[in-house]
Amino acid sequence: MTTLWERSRQVAVQAILDTAVRLFAEQGYEQTTIAQIAREAGISQRSLFRYFGTKEDLVCGDQEALGELLKRTVEQQPAEMSAWDALRAGFKAVLTANHPPERALELSRLIFDTPSLHSRYIEKRLRWQAELVPVIRARLGKGPGRPAPDTQAKAIVATVFACVDTATELWAGHDGRIDLADLYDQCLAAVRDHG
């Protein structure tokens, strides 16, 4: 059961996010300042930074927590599930973790349309990839205590990330009219079926 404080925090976070996304859409990410967001949201800059560590966090969210959710979800999949399907389950959990689809679409557009955000997004994704390689290597093991080589695990993880990014960019480019999971499946099939 959530406490009154937690509910109040969620309302405040949502109000700040709504304000930030509106301003980013109206005048661009780079042109929008933290001071403007705080003023429009009716809070001090100090209060804003209690909820969000950086301006980037307003768009990208808590990447450390999302990366941990991705890794944990992949680890929790049944042992008989393929590495490909385990990673798909992990990304599904991340995509639905923080925002409704409409907000995720707005934020995806911002990330793909803003070079500085896209660059930071890629940096964080590379960290996620590195953290997932040992998890996938263990899943690919050919027997007890005999994990698959790093090459296979790294290739699978990199391919899945590329497919997720491609699907998300296509999804944002089509204004969310095409199902994101279907786009991901199409991207992965294109890579796996036509090698």
C-alpha positions as a Markdown table, in Angstrom:
| # | Residue | x | y | z |
|---|---|---|---|---|
| 1 | Met | 0.0 | 0.0 | 0.0 |
| 2 | Thr | 1.4 | 3.4 | -0.9 |
| 3 | Thr | 1.7 | 6.0 | 1.7 |
| 4 | Leu | 0.3 | 9.6 | 1.5 |
| 5 | Trp | 3.9 | 10.8 | 1.1 |
| 6 | Glu | 4.5 | 8.5 | -1.8 |
| 7 | Arg | 1.3 | 9.5 | -3.5 |
| 8 | Ser | 2.1 | 13.1 | -3.1 |
| 9 | Arg | 5.6 | 12.5 | -4.5 |
| 10 | Gln | 4.1 | 10.7 | -7.5 |
| 11 | Val | 1.7 | 13.7 | -8.2 |
| 12 | Ala | 4.6 | 16.2 | -7.9 |
| 13 | Val | 6.8 | 14.1 | -10.2 |
| 14 | Gln | 4.0 | 13.8 | -12.8 |
| 15 | Ala | 3.3 | 17.6 | -12.7 |
| 16 | Ile | 7.0 | 18.4 | -13.2 |
| 17 | Leu | 7.3 | 15.9 | -16.1 |
| 18 | Asp | 4.1 | 17.2 | -17.7 |
| 19 | Thr | 5.5 | 20.8 | -17.5 |
| 20 | Ala | 9.0 | 19.7 | -18.8 |
| 21 | Val | 7.7 | 17.7 | -21.7 |
| 22 | Arg | 5.3 | 20.5 | -22.7 |
| 23 | Leu | 8.1 | 23.1 | -22.7 |
| 24 | Phe | 10.5 | 20.7 | -24.5 |
| 25 | Ala | 7.9 | 20.2 | -27.2 |
| 26 | Glu | 7.1 | 24.0 | -27.5 |
| 27 | Gln | 10.6 | 25.4 | -27.5 |
| 28 | Gly | 13.1 | 22.5 | -27.8 |
| 29 | Tyr | 15.1 | 20.5 | -25.2 |
| 30 | Glu | 18.3 | 22.6 | -25.5 |
| 31 | Gln | 16.4 | 25.9 | -25.3 |
| 32 | Thr | 14.4 | 25.0 | -22.2 |
| 33 | Thr | 16.1 | 25.7 | -18.9 |
| 34 | Ile | 15.7 | 24.1 | -15.5 |
| 35 | Ala | 14.7 | 27.5 | -14.1 |
| 36 | Gln | 11.8 | 27.7 | -16.7 |
| 37 | Ile | 10.6 | 24.2 | -15.8 |
| 38 | Ala | 10.7 | 24.9 | -12.1 |
| 39 | Arg | 9.0 | 28.3 | -12.5 |
| 40 | Glu | 6.2 | 26.8 | -14.7 |
| 41 | Ala | 5.8 | 23.9 | -12.3 |
| 42 | Gly | 5.5 | 26.3 | -9.3 |
| 43 | Ile | 8.5 | 24.9 | -7.4 |
| 44 | Ser | 12.1 | 26.0 | -6.7 |
| 45 | Gln | 15.0 | 24.7 | -8.7 |
| 46 | Arg | 16.3 | 23.0 | -5.5 |
| 47 | Ser | 13.0 | 21.1 | -5.2 |
| 48 | Leu | 13.1 | 20.1 | -8.8 |
| 49 | Phe | 16.6 | 18.6 | -8.3 |
| 50 | Arg | 15.2 | 16.6 | -5.3 |
| 51 | Tyr | 13.0 | 14.8 | -7.8 |
| 52 | Phe | 15.3 | 14.7 | -10.8 |
| 53 | Gly | 19.1 | 14.7 | -10.5 |
| 54 | Thr | 19.6 | 16.3 | -14.0 |
| 55 | Lys | 17.7 | 17.9 | -16.8 |
| 56 | Glu | 18.3 | 14.7 | -18.8 |
| 57 | Asp | 16.6 | 12.7 | -16.1 |
| 58 | Leu | 13.3 | 14.5 | -17.0 |
| 59 | Val | 13.5 | 12.8 | -20.4 |
| 60 | Cys | 15.4 | 9.6 | -19.8 |
| 61 | Gly | 14.3 | 8.7 | -16.3 |
| 62 | Asp | 16.3 | 6.8 | -13.8 |
| 63 | Gln | 18.5 | 4.9 | -16.2 |
| 64 | Glu | 20.3 | 3.0 | -13.4 |
| 65 | Ala | 17.0 | 1.7 | -12.1 |
| 66 | Leu | 15.7 | 0.8 | -15.6 |
| 67 | Gly | 19.0 | -1.0 | -16.4 |
| 68 | Glu | 18.7 | -3.0 | -13.2 |
| 69 | Leu | 15.0 | -3.8 | -14.0 |
| 70 | Leu | 16.1 | -5.0 | -17.5 |
| 71 | Lys | 18.9 | -7.2 | -16.1 |
| 72 | Arg | 16.7 | -8.6 | -13.2 |
| 73 | Thr | 13.9 | -9.4 | -15.6 |
| 74 | Val | 16.2 | -11.3 | -18.0 |
| 75 | Glu | 17.7 | -13.2 | -15.1 |
| 76 | Gln | 14.3 | -14.2 | -13.9 |
| 77 | Gln | 13.1 | -15.8 | -17.1 |
| 78 | Pro | 12.9 | -19.6 | -17.1 |
| 79 | Ala | 16.2 | -21.4 | -17.9 |
| 80 | Glu | 14.7 | -23.1 | -21.0 |
| 81 | Met | 13.7 | -19.7 | -22.6 |
| 82 | Ser | 16.1 | -18.6 | -25.3 |
| 83 | Ala | 18.4 | -15.7 | -24.8 |
| 84 | Trp | 16.5 | -13.8 | -27.5 |
| 85 | Asp | 13.1 | -14.3 | -25.7 |
| 86 | Ala | 14.6 | -13.5 | -22.3 |
| 87 | Leu | 15.9 | -10.2 | -23.6 |
| 88 | Arg | 12.6 | -9.4 | -25.3 |
| 89 | Ala | 10.8 | -10.0 | -21.9 |
| 90 | Gly | 13.3 | -7.6 | -20.3 |
| 91 | Phe | 12.8 | -4.9 | -22.8 |
| 92 | Lys | 9.0 | -5.3 | -22.5 |
| 93 | Ala | 9.3 | -4.7 | -18.7 |
| 94 | Val | 11.4 | -1.6 | -19.3 |
| 95 | Leu | 9.2 | -0.1 | -21.9 |
| 96 | Thr | 6.1 | -0.3 | -19.6 |
| 97 | Ala | 7.9 | 0.6 | -16.4 |
| 98 | Asn | 7.6 | 4.4 | -16.1 |
| 99 | His | 5.2 | 5.9 | -18.6 |
| 100 | Pro | 2.0 | 5.3 | -20.4 |
| 101 | Pro | 2.5 | 4.7 | -24.2 |
| 102 | Glu | 1.6 | 8.4 | -25.1 |
| 103 | Arg | 4.3 | 9.7 | -22.8 |
| 104 | Ala | 6.8 | 7.1 | -23.9 |
| 105 | Leu | 6.2 | 8.2 | -27.5 |
| 106 | Glu | 6.8 | 11.9 | -26.6 |
| 107 | Leu | 10.0 | 11.1 | -24.8 |
| 108 | Ser | 11.2 | 8.7 | -27.5 |
| 109 | Arg | 10.7 | 11.5 | -30.1 |
| 110 | Leu | 12.7 | 13.9 | -27.9 |
| 111 | Ile | 15.5 | 11.4 | -27.5 |
| 112 | Phe | 15.8 | 10.6 | -31.2 |
| 113 | Asp | 15.4 | 14.2 | -32.3 |
| 114 | Thr | 17.8 | 15.8 | -29.8 |
| 115 | Pro | 21.5 | 14.9 | -30.5 |
| 116 | Ser | 22.7 | 15.6 | -27.0 |
| 117 | Leu | 20.0 | 13.4 | -25.5 |
| 118 | His | 20.5 | 10.7 | -28.1 |
| 119 | Ser | 24.2 | 10.6 | -27.3 |
| 120 | Arg | 23.6 | 10.2 | -23.6 |
| 121 | Tyr | 21.0 | 7.6 | -24.3 |
| 122 | Ile | 23.5 | 5.6 | -26.3 |
| 123 | Glu | 26.1 | 5.9 | -23.5 |
| 124 | Lys | 23.7 | 4.4 | -21.0 |
| 125 | Arg | 22.6 | 1.7 | -23.4 |
| 126 | Leu | 26.3 | 0.6 | -23.8 |
| 127 | Arg | 26.5 | 0.3 | -20.0 |
| 128 | Trp | 23.3 | -1.8 | -20.0 |
| 129 | Gln | 24.8 | -4.0 | -22.7 |
| 130 | Ala | 28.0 | -4.7 | -20.8 |
| 131 | Glu | 26.0 | -5.6 | -17.7 |
| 132 | Leu | 23.8 | -8.1 | -19.7 |
| 133 | Val | 26.6 | -9.9 | -21.4 |
| 134 | Pro | 27.5 | -12.2 | -18.4 |
| 135 | Val | 23.8 | -12.9 | -17.9 |
| 136 | Ile | 23.3 | -14.0 | -21.5 |
| 137 | Arg | 26.6 | -15.9 | -21.5 |
| 138 | Ala | 25.4 | -17.9 | -18.5 |
| 139 | Arg | 22.1 | -18.5 | -20.3 |
| 140 | Leu | 23.9 | -19.8 | -23.4 |
| 141 | Gly | 26.0 | -22.2 | -21.4 |
| 142 | Lys | 26.3 | -25.6 | -23.0 |
| 143 | Gly | 26.5 | -27.5 | -19.7 |
| 144 | Pro | 27.0 | -27.0 | -16.0 |
| 145 | Gly | 29.8 | -24.5 | -15.4 |
| 146 | Arg | 30.6 | -24.1 | -19.2 |
| 147 | Pro | 29.3 | -20.7 | -20.3 |
| 148 | Ala | 29.3 | -19.8 | -24.0 |
| 149 | Pro | 32.0 | -17.6 | -25.3 |
| 150 | Asp | 31.7 | -13.8 | -24.9 |
| 151 | Thr | 31.5 | -13.4 | -28.7 |
| 152 | Gln | 28.1 | -15.1 | -28.9 |
| 153 | Ala | 26.7 | -13.3 | -25.9 |
| 154 | Lys | 28.0 | -9.9 | -27.0 |
| 155 | Ala | 26.6 | -10.4 | -30.5 |
| 156 | Ile | 23.2 | -11.4 | -29.3 |
| 157 | Val | 23.0 | -8.5 | -26.8 |
| 158 | Ala | 24.2 | -5.9 | -29.4 |
| 159 | Thr | 21.7 | -7.2 | -32.0 |
| 160 | Val | 18.8 | -7.0 | -29.6 |
| 161 | Phe | 19.7 | -3.5 | -28.5 |
| 162 | Ala | 20.0 | -2.4 | -32.2 |
| 163 | Cys | 16.6 | -3.9 | -32.9 |
| 164 | Val | 15.0 | -2.2 | -29.9 |
| 165 | Asp | 16.5 | 1.1 | -30.9 |
| 166 | Thr | 15.4 | 0.7 | -34.6 |
| 167 | Ala | 11.9 | -0.4 | -33.6 |
| 168 | Thr | 11.6 | 2.6 | -31.1 |
| 169 | Glu | 12.8 | 5.1 | -33.7 |
| 170 | Leu | 10.3 | 3.7 | -36.3 |
| 171 | Trp | 7.5 | 3.7 | -33.7 |
| 172 | Ala | 8.2 | 7.3 | -32.9 |
| 173 | Gly | 8.4 | 8.2 | -36.6 |
| 174 | His | 5.0 | 6.7 | -37.2 |
| 175 | Asp | 3.5 | 8.5 | -34.2 |
| 176 | Gly | 2.9 | 5.3 | -32.3 |
| 177 | Arg | 0.4 | 4.0 | -34.9 |
| 178 | Ile | 2.3 | 0.7 | -35.3 |
| 179 | Asp | 2.7 | -1.6 | -32.3 |
| 180 | Leu | 6.2 | -1.3 | -30.8 |
| 181 | Ala | 6.4 | -5.0 | -30.0 |
| 182 | Asp | 5.5 | -5.9 | -33.5 |
| 183 | Leu | 8.1 | -3.6 | -34.9 |
| 184 | Tyr | 10.7 | -5.1 | -32.6 |
| 185 | Asp | 9.8 | -8.6 | -33.7 |
| 186 | Gln | 10.0 | -7.5 | -37.4 |
| 187 | Cys | 13.5 | -6.0 | -36.8 |
| 188 | Leu | 14.7 | -9.1 | -35.1 |
| 189 | Ala | 13.3 | -11.4 | -37.7 |
| 190 | Ala | 15.0 | -9.4 | -40.4 |
| 191 | Val | 18.3 | -9.9 | -38.7 |
| 192 | Arg | 17.9 | -13.5 | -37.7 |
| 193 | Asp | 16.2 | -14.8 | -40.8 |
| 194 | His | 18.3 | -13.2 | -43.4 |
| 195 | Gly | 21.9 | -13.5 | -42.2 |
